[in-house]
Amino acid sequence: MTTPLSLSPETTEEACRPADTPTHIEVAATDTLAHQLKALSDPTRLQLLKLIASHPNQTACICDLTVPLNVTQPTVSHHMRLLVEARIVTREQRGKWVFYSICADTLRGLGKRVASLATREGAPRAD
């Protein structure tokens, strides 16, 4: 036979009270963060970013991105469009060629926003 567990009213109230939860969540900011993380979640897109980063000034022509990954130009264009939409890279038309550049500030900001998920103001930091 089991004995039912009884909780005192103080214990019940304490257990059900949220601990310093934010009263306002910025939906637009979380939508942007999710959109950018989704753009980075594909291995091909990460490889493209690494290729662009290896070029001088972190700028590469679309023609330099297809051969190293062994993918077709339309596939590269598709992935690059998603990275441009997420504002992770910029696109510049030079004659008939398209050049892509990494938005370093966007990537740094993205890293800070992801890191902020693990901390809250006033909480001890691990770093």
Number of C-alpha atoms within 10 A of each C-alpha: 3 4 5 6 6 8 9 8 9 8 10 11 10 10 10 8 9 8 8 7 8 8 5 6 9 7 9 9 11 12 11 14 17 13 17 21 14 13 22 18 11 11 10 16 18 15 15 20 23 13 17 23 16 12 13 8 10 17 20 22 18 18 12 13 22 17 11 10 13 9 12 11 14 10 12 19 15 11 17 24 16 18 25 18 13 20 18 21 23 17 19 12 10 9 6 5 10 14 17 21 20 22 14 13 10 15 15 10 12 17 11 11 14 12 10 11 8 10 12 11 7 6 8 8 9 6 3
